[in-house]
Amino acid sequence: MSERPPAPDFEGQNYARPNQNWICGHAGEGNPCRLGPDERGRCRATAECRPALETKPGETKGRWRCTRSGGACESGPLPDGSCCRPIAKCSPTPTLRLVRQRITLAVVAISCAALLVLLGNPPWRDKFINPGRLSLAHSGAAFMALAAANHLAPNCNACHAAGNSGPNGIVTAALRADPGILGFKKLVTAQRAMPTVLDAACLKCHAGQNFHQPGAPQISCAFCHAEHQGIKIAATTDANCDFCHGDAAKMAGSGTVPLVHHFATDHPQFAFITEKWRNPDTLKFNHQLHLTGATIPTLPGGKKLDCAFCHQPDAAGAYMQPVSFEKDCRICHSLQFDPQTPELRLPHGSADFVSAFLHSLPEQYTKLAAAENVADENDFVRQKLAGLRSQFGSGEELEQRVFFSTATFGPAAQIGTLSGATRAVFPGCAYCHEVKAPGAGLPEVTPPVMRERWLPEANFSHAAHANIACAQCHDAVHSQDNADILLPPKETCAQCHSPRGGVASSCAECHIYHHPQVAER
């Protein structure tokens, strides 16, 4: 095959063979040969032509003829039939394609060798595949006991099934992963929070952990609870919540739940306000009267009744202890029924106890006389019982007054030229409680329903708000109905819990995600 000169518009600097691994060594000089190197990078340059032997009739040797394109050369072929114009050999140069191939193969080989070395040695393997320190929740004594109870290995294998299976097991697990290393379509379309095989390991100990809404998208545990970040599991961030609550498509199947990005901006008003919750407790209580009423007696030491007298924090300081009659109410509501004997008081908490106490009044007065060292106990008892009969008539009427009287004032009295209503002897159970009169038997006193928390799905601590006055969040001074739920609206909370207020306002600051408890209304 003859060597042809390059075309006039040939650019030697741009000469390349992208589908070959080698290019002619003369390409850099702008005069590459036509044949170029072979597949092994050997130069195939010979001469400008291959002379042809022509034998005329009657001749035995013949003559060599030049076959160079563009016309025969001056000297013509040599006597042995070789071209008189040989092309100089060159050193073919590898193309970029071959360089990339070599680099790729070298990197793959080095990587495989390094992985074999690191994964083949157990001490090195553990250090190599461990992304960071495990939290105390998954490495302490409590976890070890739980792992033993669930028949889990006390090592990486407890969560990572292939963690202790050696190089072969790790490679096998990688090849069987879904999406796999060659599942390009699944890898491209996979969501970053989709559940994985690792979530099954979480449920071995965290059994029954469900999502806060039935229609919530199923997401991976590790998406919100990142491990190997230190002694504590990484806290859930607003970005985790926004993955669902900031996506209209994901929230479409969750009913009326709106999109929420920040508490101070688009967080909805609290449900107890929008749904107009009412306290189902039948106890008759007036916060305004107790805080501002002129008839409310002062406490020992001349102190005025305030919120902190009845509402005391628990040991942790997070929530308030339930109000107790004996601790909080009896100091003013003594339940005395005999004005002449104020030290004798009715029991509280059971209609049976009250009835039994009233039926045993002779015995109660006898004990009182003995405690006060009365000389004639019988006469003392007779006088006390006679005084009660003069006011109430029979014992049955006294019992009815004790249970059903709601009066705080008695009949009008005339003293000289002045007249007015007198104070009632005592208010009965019905003054504060709902009392029902059955057809037979004792009256039924509806027990109070003291709800400790109205928002059980929310985190809150009174201790963190100790420097804030109660009235700033709880508008008790204007409440006359015990059915009022005296919790602050969202706007009150957002005064502090917002970028402007400077207090943390992330979703996890208030919300509990797993195992919600629906408040009774």
Secondary structure as the mmCIF struct_conf table of DSSP 4:
data_model
#
loop_
_struct_conf.conf_type_id
_struct_conf.id
_struct_conf.beg_label_comp_id
_struct_conf.beg_label_asym_id
_struct_conf.beg_label_seq_id
_struct_conf.end_label_comp_id
_struct_conf.end_label_asym_id
_struct_conf.end_label_seq_id
HELX_LH_PP_P HELX_LH_PP_P1 SER A 2 ALA A 7
TURN_TY1_P TURN_TY1_P1 PRO A 8 ASP A 9
HELX_RH_3T_P HELX_RH_3T_P1 GLY A 12 ASN A 14
TURN_TY1_P TURN_TY1_P2 PRO A 18 ASN A 19
BEND BEND1 GLN A 20 ASN A 21
STRN STRN1 TRP A 22 ILE A 23
HELX_RH_3T_P HELX_RH_3T_P2 GLY A 25 GLU A 29
TURN_TY1_P TURN_TY1_P3 GLY A 30 GLY A 30
BEND BEND2 ARG A 34 LEU A 35
TURN_TY1_P TURN_TY1_P4 GLU A 39 ARG A 40
BEND BEND3 GLY A 41 GLY A 41
STRN STRN2 ALA A 47 ALA A 47
BEND BEND4 GLU A 48 GLU A 48
STRN STRN3 ALA A 52 GLU A 54
TURN_TY1_P TURN_TY1_P5 PRO A 57 GLY A 58
BEND BEND5 THR A 60 LYS A 61
STRN STRN4 ARG A 63 ARG A 65
TURN_TY1_P TURN_TY1_P6 SER A 69 GLY A 70
BEND BEND6 GLY A 71 GLY A 71
BEND BEND7 GLU A 74 SER A 75
TURN_TY1_P TURN_TY1_P7 PRO A 79 ASP A 80
BEND BEND8 GLY A 81 GLY A 81
BEND BEND9 CYS A 84 ARG A 85
STRN STRN5 PRO A 86 PRO A 86
HELX_LH_PP_P HELX_LH_PP_P2 ILE A 87 LYS A 89
STRN STRN6 THR A 93 PRO A 94
HELX_RH_AL_P HELX_RH_AL_P1 LEU A 96 GLY A 120
BEND BEND10 ASN A 121 ASN A 121
HELX_RH_AL_P HELX_RH_AL_P2 PRO A 122 ILE A 129
BEND BEND11 GLY A 132 GLY A 132
HELX_LH_PP_P HELX_LH_PP_P3 ARG A 133 SER A 135
HELX_RH_3T_P HELX_RH_3T_P3 LEU A 136 HIS A 138
TURN_TY1_P TURN_TY1_P8 SER A 139 SER A 139
BEND BEND12 GLY A 140 GLY A 140
HELX_RH_AL_P HELX_RH_AL_P3 ALA A 141 ALA A 149
TURN_TY1_P TURN_TY1_P9 ASN A 150 HIS A 151
BEND BEND13 PRO A 154 ASN A 155
HELX_RH_3T_P HELX_RH_3T_P4 CYS A 156 ALA A 158
TURN_TY1_P TURN_TY1_P10 CYS A 159 CYS A 159
TURN_TY1_P TURN_TY1_P11 ALA A 161 ASN A 164
BEND BEND14 SER A 165 SER A 165
HELX_RH_AL_P HELX_RH_AL_P4 GLY A 166 LEU A 175
TURN_TY1_P TURN_TY1_P12 ARG A 176 ARG A 176
BEND BEND15 ASP A 178 PRO A 179
TURN_TY1_P TURN_TY1_P13 ILE A 181 LEU A 182
HELX_RH_AL_P HELX_RH_AL_P5 PHE A 184 THR A 189
TURN_TY1_P TURN_TY1_P14 ARG A 192 ALA A 193
HELX_RH_AL_P HELX_RH_AL_P6 VAL A 197 CYS A 205
BEND BEND16 HIS A 206 HIS A 206
TURN_TY1_P TURN_TY1_P15 ALA A 207 GLY A 208
BEND BEND17 HIS A 212 GLN A 213
TURN_TY1_P TURN_TY1_P16 PRO A 214 GLY A 215
HELX_LH_PP_P HELX_LH_PP_P4 ALA A 216 GLN A 218
HELX_RH_AL_P HELX_RH_AL_P7 CYS A 221 CYS A 224
BEND BEND18 HIS A 225 HIS A 225
BEND BEND19 HIS A 228 LYS A 232
HELX_LH_PP_P HELX_LH_PP_P5 ILE A 233 THR A 236
HELX_RH_AL_P HELX_RH_AL_P8 ASP A 238 HIS A 245
TURN_TY1_P TURN_TY1_P17 GLY A 246 GLY A 246
HELX_RH_AL_P HELX_RH_AL_P9 ALA A 248 MET A 251
TURN_TY1_P TURN_TY1_P18 ALA A 252 GLY A 253
BEND BEND20 SER A 254 SER A 254
TURN_TY1_P TURN_TY1_P19 GLY A 255 THR A 256
HELX_LH_PP_P HELX_LH_PP_P6 VAL A 257 LEU A 259
BEND BEND21 HIS A 261 HIS A 261
TURN_TY1_P TURN_TY1_P20 PHE A 263 ASP A 266
HELX_LH_PP_P HELX_LH_PP_P7 HIS A 267 PHE A 270
HELX_RH_AL_P HELX_RH_AL_P10 ALA A 271 THR A 274
TURN_TY1_P TURN_TY1_P21 GLU A 275 LYS A 276
HELX_RH_AL_P HELX_RH_AL_P11 HIS A 287 THR A 292
TURN_TY1_P TURN_TY1_P22 ALA A 294 THR A 295
BEND BEND22 ILE A 296 ILE A 296
HELX_LH_PP_P HELX_LH_PP_P8 PRO A 297 LEU A 299
TURN_TY1_P TURN_TY1_P23 PRO A 300 GLY A 301
BEND BEND23 GLY A 302 GLY A 302
HELX_LH_PP_P HELX_LH_PP_P9 LYS A 303 LEU A 305
HELX_RH_AL_P HELX_RH_AL_P12 CYS A 307 CYS A 310
STRN STRN7 PRO A 313 PRO A 313
TURN_TY1_P TURN_TY1_P24 ALA A 315 ALA A 316
BEND BEND24 GLY A 317 TYR A 319
STRN STRN8 MET A 320 MET A 320
HELX_LH_PP_P HELX_LH_PP_P10 GLN A 321 VAL A 323
HELX_RH_PI_P HELX_RH_PI_P1 PHE A 325 CYS A 329
TURN_TY1_P TURN_TY1_P25 ARG A 330 CYS A 332
STRN STRN9 GLN A 336 GLN A 336
TURN_TY1_P TURN_TY1_P26 PRO A 339 GLN A 340
TURN_TY1_P TURN_TY1_P27 PRO A 342 GLU A 343
STRN STRN10 ARG A 345 ARG A 345
BEND BEND25 GLY A 349 GLY A 349
HELX_RH_AL_P HELX_RH_AL_P13 ALA A 351 HIS A 359
TURN_TY1_P TURN_TY1_P28 SER A 360 SER A 360
HELX_RH_AL_P HELX_RH_AL_P14 LEU A 361 ALA A 371
TURN_TY1_P TURN_TY1_P29 GLU A 372 ASN A 373
BEND BEND26 ALA A 375 ALA A 375
HELX_RH_AL_P HELX_RH_AL_P15 GLU A 377 PHE A 392
BEND BEND27 GLY A 393 SER A 394
HELX_RH_AL_P HELX_RH_AL_P16 GLY A 395 PHE A 404
BEND BEND28 THR A 408 THR A 408
STRN STRN11 PHE A 409 ILE A 415
TURN_TY1_P TURN_TY1_P30 GLY A 416 THR A 417
STRN STRN12 LEU A 418 ARG A 423
HELX_LH_PP_P HELX_LH_PP_P11 ALA A 424 ALA A 424
BEND BEND29 VAL A 425 VAL A 425
HELX_RH_3T_P HELX_RH_3T_P5 CYS A 429 TYR A 431
TURN_TY1_P TURN_TY1_P31 CYS A 432 CYS A 432
BEND BEND30 HIS A 433 HIS A 433
STRN STRN13 VAL A 435 LYS A 436
BEND BEND31 GLY A 439 LEU A 442
STRN STRN14 GLU A 444 VAL A 445
HELX_LH_PP_P HELX_LH_PP_P12 THR A 446 PRO A 448
BEND BEND32 GLU A 452 GLU A 452
BEND BEND33 TRP A 454 TRP A 454
TURN_TY1_P TURN_TY1_P32 PRO A 456 GLU A 457
STRN STRN15 ALA A 458 ALA A 458
BEND BEND34 HIS A 462 HIS A 462
HELX_RH_3T_P HELX_RH_3T_P6 ALA A 463 HIS A 465
TURN_TY1_P TURN_TY1_P33 ALA A 466 ASN A 467
BEND BEND35 ILE A 468 ILE A 468
HELX_RH_AL_P HELX_RH_AL_P17 CYS A 470 CYS A 473
HELX_RH_3T_P HELX_RH_3T_P7 ALA A 476 HIS A 478
TURN_TY1_P TURN_TY1_P34 ASN A 482 ALA A 483
HELX_RH_AL_P HELX_RH_AL_P18 LYS A 490 ALA A 494
TURN_TY1_P TURN_TY1_P35 GLN A 495 CYS A 496
BEND BEND36 HIS A 497 SER A 498
TURN_TY1_P TURN_TY1_P36 PRO A 499 GLY A 502
BEND BEND37 VAL A 503 VAL A 503
HELX_RH_3T_P HELX_RH_3T_P8 CYS A 507 GLU A 509
TURN_TY1_P TURN_TY1_P37 CYS A 510 CYS A 510
STRN STRN16 HIS A 511 HIS A 511
BEND BEND38 HIS A 514 HIS A 515
HELX_LH_PP_P HELX_LH_PP_P13 VAL A 518 GLU A 520
#
